[in-house]
Every structure is written in structure tokens, then in C-alpha cells.
Amino acid sequence: MYFNKLYSESGFIRDLAFKKLFLETPEFLTFVYEYSLQLLGFPFDDTIDLLDNNVNDNINIKNRESDLLYESNKYLINIEGNSQTSISVNLKNLSYLCALLLRQVKPGEEDEIKTVIQININNHSPFKTKNFINITKLIDSITGEVRNGQIAIVDFNLDYYDDVTYNEIDSLPDANPKKIFYLLTSKNNDKYYGLYKNSRLGQMLVRRMEMMIENFDAIFYYDKDKFNEQVAREVGFEKGKNEEKKEIILRMLNSKMSDSDIIKYSNVTESELENIKKSIGK
């Protein structure tokens, strides 16, 4: 299978393929999420759900869309795939963090604020060194004291592999994150079958990539509305063709989908949606 089709000129896996790997391989999401929490020393929380990727906050920041946005009982998790590194990319990602914190703040209320975790998978490290992992927290540079423990960034940097041989990767344990993340590069992808022959997660990701190649034109020559509609189906917004319309809309509401998107993807009018919301107490 010619995996190179899935990679951009930079060698980073294409934006849409990157998102689909997470959306269609929940085991990969769990792997990245659990490992990131472990690196940060944060307690695990397995109640994780996909959210609308719009990160608008309550100070009128408009049209900010993250790559992937998830929520658990304790955390908001923003996953970004960065094919390039620049000042604008770094500032954009930092703005997502701030927006996700600010949108939780309600004037006059002291509600518990969820910790915001950003997981960046970078083609090029935003740091001078080529570490595989960098961890960033808001820390006082004099005392080392954490100023705000509700912001954390984990960077996985794929340029780490520039100085690593295939044999070094092949010798790693199957569940080693360095071995799993290697699949997101375009290096030696003709050898993926052998590299992941004993890794269940690796095999699942390779199979998913095979399916994306088989549907390459349908996946990569798309408009945004069609992709958003596809994502809606992936996360269950339109799951189950035989379900009643009210049950489908309830799923959408529980997933915090906006009214405009519900109307768009469920083919109901605004008045029909309001009547359904009233009937289910929303």
C-alpha cells in the first residue's frame, strides 16, 4: 500500500487524515490522552467526549476552530496537528488555550474551572532542541512555583526522528510512544507492516490509513460543509438511520452541538427544533 499519498510535502500526515485517525481510531485518542496525562502527572479521567471544535469565548473572539476538542469531567483537551512552526502558529495555539479557559468564566460565579490541556503534534519542534517531548506549564522562572496549574501543553515533535534510524525504532517495545508516533512521519512507510506486526494499536492505525487511501479522492477533495457533516456522523450526531428524529437531536444536544448545526444536519426547521427541545426539557 502506497502510504505516501497520505502525507503532505512537509512529510507531516495531511490535516484531514490526521483528524480522521483520531476520530475513527478511538484507541489512538486514548493512547495519546493517557500518555499525556501521565507525562503531566495528572489523574486519569476516562469520561472523554468530542466537542464542537469552535473555541469561541465570551470576549468576542470569532471563528476560532481548533483541530480537535474533547472534554472530560476534569479537563478540556485540545489536540493540534502542526505541519509548520511559526510565531503565528504558536500564538494561534496559545489563543486556543486562553479562549478555552475564558469561556468557562462566568461573571459573579466561582464555578470550578476545568484544566485545559493542549496536545501539539508538531512536524517541527517549536523549541531549539529536537526533543521528542516538551512540557510547558505557567511557572515562575525565579521560584519554580506553578502560577496556574489549569494550563498545560504537551508537545510531541516529529523532527526528533530526523536523527533516529529505522532499526532504532524497530527495536523499541511495541507500546513505546516513540514507535507509535513514528507512523505520523513519512519515513520508511513501506515498512509499516513489519514495524507494527506485533502492535495491536499500530496495526489498527495502518489499517485505518489503508482505508483512507482507498477513499482518497472522496476524503481529500472535499468542502468544509461536507467534512463537518462527516465529522458529525463520526461522533454520533447522525448515528443510527432507523432512530427517531427526536432521539438523534437529543444526541446532538447532549454533545453540545450548536442549534444552527443541528438544523443543518438533521434537516429540521428552527421551530421544529424548539418544539423538540421543549418536549425533552432542554
The 8 nearest C-alpha neighbors of each residue, nearest first, counted from 0:
[[1, 2, 209, 189, 212, 3, 188, 208],
 [2, 0, 3, 4, 189, 212, 188, 209],
 [1, 3, 4, 5, 0, 188, 189, 212],
 [4, 2, 5, 6, 1, 185, 188, 7],
 [5, 3, 2, 6, 1, 212, 7, 215],
 [6, 4, 3, 2, 13, 12, 16, 7],
 [5, 7, 12, 13, 3, 10, 4, 11],
 [8, 6, 9, 13, 10, 11, 12, 5],
 [7, 9, 10, 6, 11, 13, 12, 82],
 [8, 10, 7, 11, 82, 6, 122, 83],
 [11, 9, 185, 7, 8, 6, 184, 12],
 [12, 10, 9, 6, 7, 82, 184, 122],
 [11, 13, 6, 183, 5, 17, 7, 10],
 [14, 12, 6, 16, 7, 15, 5, 17],
 [15, 13, 17, 16, 18, 12, 80, 82],
 [14, 16, 18, 17, 13, 19, 219, 218],
 [15, 17, 19, 13, 18, 14, 20, 12],
 [16, 18, 14, 15, 20, 19, 13, 12],
 [19, 17, 15, 21, 16, 20, 22, 14],
 [18, 20, 22, 16, 21, 17, 23, 15],
 [21, 19, 17, 18, 24, 23, 22, 16],
 [20, 22, 24, 19, 18, 28, 23, 25],
 [23, 21, 19, 20, 24, 18, 25, 233],
 [22, 24, 20, 19, 21, 25, 233, 207],
 [23, 25, 21, 26, 20, 27, 22, 28],
 [26, 24, 28, 27, 21, 23, 29, 22],
 [25, 27, 29, 24, 28, 30, 200, 21],
 [28, 26, 30, 25, 29, 24, 21, 31],
 [27, 29, 25, 31, 26, 30, 21, 32],
 [30, 28, 26, 32, 27, 31, 33, 25],
 [29, 31, 27, 33, 28, 32, 34, 26],
 [32, 30, 34, 28, 29, 33, 35, 27],
 [31, 33, 29, 35, 34, 30, 28, 36],
 [34, 32, 36, 30, 35, 31, 29, 37],
 [33, 35, 37, 31, 36, 32, 30, 38],
 [36, 34, 38, 32, 37, 33, 31, 39],
 [37, 35, 41, 39, 33, 38, 34, 40],
 [36, 38, 34, 40, 35, 39, 33, 41],
 [39, 37, 35, 36, 40, 34, 41, 134],
 [40, 38, 36, 41, 37, 35, 134, 151],
 [39, 41, 37, 38, 36, 42, 35, 43],
 [40, 42, 36, 39, 37, 43, 38, 35],
 [43, 41, 44, 40, 36, 37, 39, 73],
 [42, 44, 45, 41, 36, 33, 37, 73],
 [45, 43, 46, 42, 71, 73, 72, 47],
 [44, 46, 47, 43, 71, 72, 29, 33],
 [47, 45, 71, 44, 72, 48, 70, 73],
 [46, 48, 71, 70, 45, 69, 49, 44],
 [49, 47, 70, 69, 71, 50, 46, 254],
 [48, 50, 69, 68, 70, 234, 51, 47],
 [51, 49, 69, 68, 52, 48, 254, 70],
 [50, 52, 53, 256, 68, 49, 255, 254],
 [51, 53, 68, 65, 64, 67, 50, 54],
 [54, 52, 64, 51, 63, 55, 65, 62],
 [55, 53, 63, 64, 52, 56, 99, 98],
 [56, 54, 60, 61, 53, 63, 98, 62],
 [57, 55, 102, 98, 58, 60, 101, 54],
 [56, 58, 102, 59, 101, 55, 60, 98],
 [59, 57, 56, 60, 101, 102, 55, 98],
 [60, 58, 57, 61, 56, 55, 62, 98],
 [59, 61, 55, 58, 56, 62, 63, 57],
 [62, 60, 63, 55, 59, 56, 54, 53],
 [61, 63, 64, 55, 60, 53, 54, 59],
 [64, 62, 54, 61, 53, 55, 65, 60],
 [65, 63, 53, 52, 54, 62, 66, 55],
 [64, 66, 52, 67, 53, 63, 54, 68],
 [65, 67, 79, 78, 52, 64, 68, 80],
 [68, 66, 78, 65, 52, 77, 79, 69],
 [67, 69, 77, 52, 50, 76, 49, 78],
 [70, 68, 49, 76, 50, 48, 75, 47],
 [69, 71, 75, 48, 47, 74, 76, 49],
 [70, 72, 47, 46, 74, 73, 48, 75],
 [71, 73, 74, 46, 44, 70, 47, 113],
 [72, 74, 71, 113, 114, 44, 75, 70],
 [75, 73, 114, 113, 71, 115, 70, 76],
 [74, 76, 70, 115, 69, 116, 114, 113],
 [77, 75, 116, 69, 68, 117, 115, 70],
 [76, 78, 68, 117, 67, 118, 116, 69],
 [79, 77, 118, 67, 117, 119, 66, 68],
 [80, 78, 119, 66, 81, 120, 118, 77],
 [79, 81, 120, 119, 121, 82, 78, 66],
 [82, 80, 121, 83, 120, 122, 79, 84],
 [81, 83, 122, 11, 121, 80, 9, 84],
 [84, 82, 81, 122, 123, 85, 121, 88],
 [83, 85, 123, 125, 88, 81, 82, 124],
 [86, 84, 88, 87, 89, 83, 125, 90],
 [85, 87, 89, 88, 90, 84, 91, 125],
 [86, 88, 90, 85, 89, 91, 84, 92],
 [89, 87, 91, 85, 90, 86, 84, 92],
 [88, 90, 86, 92, 91, 87, 93, 85],
 [91, 89, 93, 87, 92, 88, 94, 86],
 [90, 92, 88, 94, 89, 93, 87, 95],
 [91, 93, 95, 89, 94, 90, 88, 96],
 [94, 92, 90, 96, 95, 91, 89, 97],
 [93, 95, 91, 97, 92, 96, 98, 90],
 [96, 94, 98, 92, 93, 97, 99, 54],
 [97, 95, 93, 99, 94, 98, 100, 115],
 [96, 98, 94, 100, 99, 95, 101, 93],
 [97, 99, 101, 95, 56, 100, 96, 102],
 [100, 98, 96, 97, 102, 101, 95, 54],
 [101, 99, 97, 98, 103, 102, 96, 115],
 [102, 100, 98, 103, 104, 99, 97, 56],
 [101, 103, 56, 57, 99, 104, 100, 98],
 [102, 104, 101, 100, 112, 105, 99, 113],
 [105, 103, 101, 102, 106, 100, 112, 108],
 [104, 106, 108, 107, 103, 109, 102, 110],
 [107, 105, 108, 104, 109, 103, 110, 57],
 [106, 108, 105, 109, 104, 110, 103, 111],
 [109, 107, 105, 106, 110, 104, 111, 103],
 [110, 108, 111, 107, 105, 104, 106, 112],
 [109, 111, 108, 112, 104, 105, 103, 113],
 [110, 112, 113, 109, 103, 104, 108, 114],
 [113, 111, 110, 103, 114, 100, 104, 149],
 [114, 112, 74, 73, 115, 75, 111, 149],
 [113, 115, 149, 74, 150, 75, 116, 112],
 [116, 114, 75, 150, 74, 149, 76, 113],
 [117, 115, 76, 151, 152, 150, 75, 77],
 [116, 118, 77, 152, 76, 78, 153, 119],
 [117, 119, 78, 153, 152, 154, 77, 79],
 [120, 118, 154, 79, 121, 78, 80, 155],
 [119, 121, 155, 80, 154, 156, 81, 79],
 [122, 120, 81, 156, 123, 119, 157, 124],
 [121, 123, 82, 157, 11, 158, 156, 81],
 [124, 122, 121, 158, 84, 156, 83, 157],
 [123, 125, 156, 126, 121, 129, 158, 122],
 [126, 124, 84, 123, 127, 85, 89, 121],
 [127, 125, 124, 128, 129, 133, 130, 123],
 [128, 126, 129, 125, 124, 130, 123, 133],
 [127, 129, 126, 130, 124, 125, 159, 131],
 [130, 128, 159, 124, 158, 131, 127, 156],
 [131, 129, 132, 128, 159, 133, 156, 124],
 [130, 132, 156, 159, 155, 129, 157, 133],
 [133, 131, 155, 130, 154, 156, 134, 153],
 [132, 134, 154, 153, 135, 130, 155, 131],
 [135, 133, 153, 152, 154, 132, 136, 151],
 [134, 136, 152, 151, 153, 133, 137, 154],
 [137, 135, 151, 138, 150, 152, 134, 148],
 [136, 138, 146, 147, 145, 150, 135, 139],
 [139, 137, 145, 146, 144, 136, 143, 140],
 [140, 138, 143, 144, 141, 142, 145, 146],
 [139, 141, 143, 142, 138, 144, 137, 145],
 [142, 140, 139, 143, 144, 138, 145, 146],
 [141, 143, 144, 139, 140, 138, 145, 146],
 [144, 142, 139, 140, 138, 141, 145, 146],
 [145, 143, 142, 139, 138, 146, 140, 141],
 [144, 146, 138, 147, 137, 148, 139, 143],
 [147, 145, 138, 137, 144, 139, 148, 136],
 [146, 148, 149, 145, 137, 150, 138, 136],
 [147, 149, 150, 145, 146, 137, 136, 151],
 [150, 148, 114, 147, 115, 151, 113, 112],
 [151, 149, 115, 148, 114, 116, 136, 147],
 [150, 152, 136, 116, 135, 117, 115, 149],
 [151, 153, 117, 135, 134, 116, 118, 154],
 [152, 154, 134, 118, 133, 119, 117, 135],
 [155, 153, 119, 133, 132, 120, 118, 156],
 [156, 154, 120, 132, 131, 121, 119, 157],
 [157, 155, 121, 131, 124, 158, 159, 123],
 [156, 158, 122, 159, 160, 121, 123, 155],
 [159, 157, 160, 161, 123, 156, 122, 129],
 [158, 160, 129, 157, 131, 161, 130, 156],
 [159, 161, 163, 158, 162, 157, 181, 164],
 [162, 160, 158, 159, 163, 157, 164, 129],
 [161, 163, 160, 159, 164, 158, 129, 165],
 [162, 164, 160, 161, 167, 165, 159, 168],
 [165, 163, 167, 166, 168, 162, 160, 161],
 [164, 166, 168, 167, 169, 163, 187, 186],
 [167, 165, 169, 164, 168, 170, 163, 171],
 [168, 166, 164, 170, 165, 169, 163, 171],
 [169, 167, 165, 166, 170, 171, 178, 164],
 [168, 170, 166, 167, 171, 194, 165, 178],
 [171, 169, 167, 168, 166, 172, 165, 173],
 [170, 172, 168, 169, 173, 175, 178, 167],
 [173, 171, 175, 174, 170, 178, 169, 168],
 [172, 174, 198, 175, 171, 197, 178, 195],
 [175, 173, 172, 176, 198, 179, 178, 200],
 [174, 176, 172, 178, 177, 173, 171, 179],
 [177, 175, 179, 178, 180, 174, 34, 31],
 [178, 176, 180, 175, 179, 181, 168, 131],
 [177, 179, 176, 181, 175, 180, 168, 171],
 [178, 180, 176, 181, 177, 182, 201, 175],
 [181, 179, 182, 177, 183, 178, 176, 184],
 [182, 180, 178, 183, 179, 184, 177, 160],
 [181, 183, 180, 184, 179, 185, 188, 178],
 [184, 182, 181, 180, 12, 11, 185, 157],
 [183, 185, 182, 186, 181, 11, 10, 12],
 [186, 184, 10, 188, 6, 3, 187, 183],
 [185, 187, 188, 184, 181, 182, 10, 165],
 [188, 186, 189, 190, 185, 191, 165, 184],
 [187, 189, 190, 191, 186, 185, 2, 3],
 [188, 190, 187, 191, 2, 1, 0, 192],
 [191, 189, 188, 192, 187, 193, 194, 195],
 [192, 190, 194, 188, 193, 189, 195, 187],
 [193, 191, 190, 194, 195, 196, 202, 205],
 [192, 194, 196, 191, 195, 190, 197, 169],
 [193, 195, 191, 192, 196, 169, 190, 197],
 [196, 194, 198, 201, 197, 193, 192, 202],
 [195, 197, 193, 198, 192, 194, 202, 201],
 [198, 196, 195, 199, 173, 194, 202, 201],
 [199, 197, 195, 201, 173, 200, 196, 202],
 [198, 200, 202, 201, 203, 197, 195, 196],
 [201, 199, 203, 202, 198, 204, 26, 27],
 [200, 202, 198, 195, 204, 203, 199, 205],
 [201, 203, 205, 199, 200, 204, 195, 198],
 [204, 202, 200, 206, 201, 205, 207, 199],
 [203, 205, 207, 201, 206, 202, 208, 200],
 [204, 206, 208, 202, 207, 203, 201, 209],
 [207, 205, 209, 203, 208, 204, 202, 210],
 [206, 208, 204, 210, 209, 205, 203, 211],
 [207, 209, 211, 205, 206, 210, 204, 212],
 [208, 210, 206, 212, 207, 211, 205, 213],
 [211, 209, 213, 207, 208, 212, 206, 214],
 [210, 212, 208, 214, 213, 209, 215, 207],
 [213, 211, 215, 209, 214, 210, 208, 5],
 [212, 214, 210, 211, 215, 209, 216, 208],
 [215, 213, 211, 212, 217, 216, 218, 210],
 [214, 216, 212, 218, 217, 213, 211, 219],
 [217, 215, 218, 219, 220, 214, 221, 212],
 [218, 216, 214, 215, 220, 219, 221, 211],
 [219, 217, 215, 216, 220, 214, 221, 211],
 [218, 220, 216, 221, 215, 217, 15, 16],
 [221, 219, 216, 218, 217, 222, 215, 226],
 [220, 222, 219, 218, 225, 223, 226, 217],
 [221, 223, 225, 224, 226, 220, 227, 219],
 [222, 224, 226, 225, 227, 221, 228, 229],
 [225, 223, 227, 226, 222, 228, 221, 229],
 [226, 224, 228, 227, 223, 222, 229, 221],
 [225, 227, 229, 223, 228, 224, 230, 222],
 [228, 226, 230, 224, 229, 225, 223, 231],
 [227, 229, 231, 225, 226, 230, 224, 232],
 [228, 230, 226, 232, 231, 227, 225, 233],
 [231, 229, 233, 227, 232, 228, 226, 234],
 [232, 230, 228, 236, 229, 233, 234, 227],
 [231, 233, 237, 229, 235, 236, 230, 234],
 [234, 232, 230, 231, 235, 229, 22, 23],
 [235, 233, 232, 231, 236, 230, 49, 22],
 [234, 236, 238, 232, 237, 233, 231, 250],
 [235, 237, 231, 251, 232, 238, 234, 250],
 [238, 236, 232, 235, 247, 239, 231, 240],
 [239, 237, 235, 236, 232, 240, 247, 233],
 [238, 240, 241, 242, 237, 247, 235, 243],
 [239, 241, 242, 238, 237, 243, 247, 244],
 [240, 242, 239, 243, 238, 244, 247, 237],
 [243, 241, 239, 240, 244, 246, 247, 238],
 [242, 244, 246, 245, 247, 241, 240, 239],
 [245, 243, 247, 246, 248, 242, 265, 249],
 [244, 246, 248, 247, 243, 249, 275, 242],
 [247, 245, 249, 243, 244, 248, 250, 242],
 [248, 246, 244, 250, 249, 245, 237, 251],
 [247, 249, 251, 245, 250, 246, 252, 244],
 [248, 250, 246, 252, 251, 247, 253, 245],
 [251, 249, 253, 247, 248, 252, 236, 254],
 [250, 252, 248, 254, 236, 249, 256, 253],
 [253, 251, 255, 249, 254, 250, 256, 248],
 [252, 254, 250, 255, 251, 249, 256, 248],
 [253, 255, 251, 252, 256, 250, 50, 49],
 [256, 254, 252, 253, 257, 251, 50, 51],
 [255, 257, 251, 254, 252, 51, 258, 260],
 [256, 258, 260, 259, 261, 255, 252, 51],
 [259, 257, 261, 260, 262, 256, 272, 269],
 [258, 260, 262, 257, 261, 263, 269, 256],
 [261, 259, 263, 257, 262, 258, 264, 256],
 [262, 260, 258, 264, 263, 259, 265, 257],
 [263, 261, 267, 259, 260, 265, 266, 264],
 [262, 264, 260, 261, 266, 265, 259, 267],
 [263, 265, 261, 266, 262, 260, 228, 237],
 [266, 264, 262, 267, 261, 263, 248, 237],
 [267, 265, 262, 264, 263, 268, 261, 244],
 [268, 266, 262, 265, 271, 272, 269, 263],
 [267, 269, 271, 270, 262, 272, 266, 273],
 [268, 270, 272, 271, 273, 262, 267, 258],
 [269, 271, 273, 272, 268, 274, 267, 275],
 [272, 270, 268, 274, 273, 269, 267, 275],
 [271, 273, 275, 269, 270, 274, 276, 268],
 [272, 274, 276, 270, 275, 271, 277, 269],
 [275, 273, 277, 271, 272, 276, 278, 270],
 [274, 276, 278, 272, 277, 273, 271, 279],
 [277, 275, 281, 273, 279, 274, 278, 280],
 [278, 276, 280, 274, 275, 279, 281, 273],
 [277, 279, 275, 276, 280, 274, 281, 273],
 [280, 278, 276, 277, 281, 275, 249, 245],
 [279, 281, 277, 278, 276, 275, 274, 273],
 [280, 276, 279, 277, 278, 252, 275, 273]]
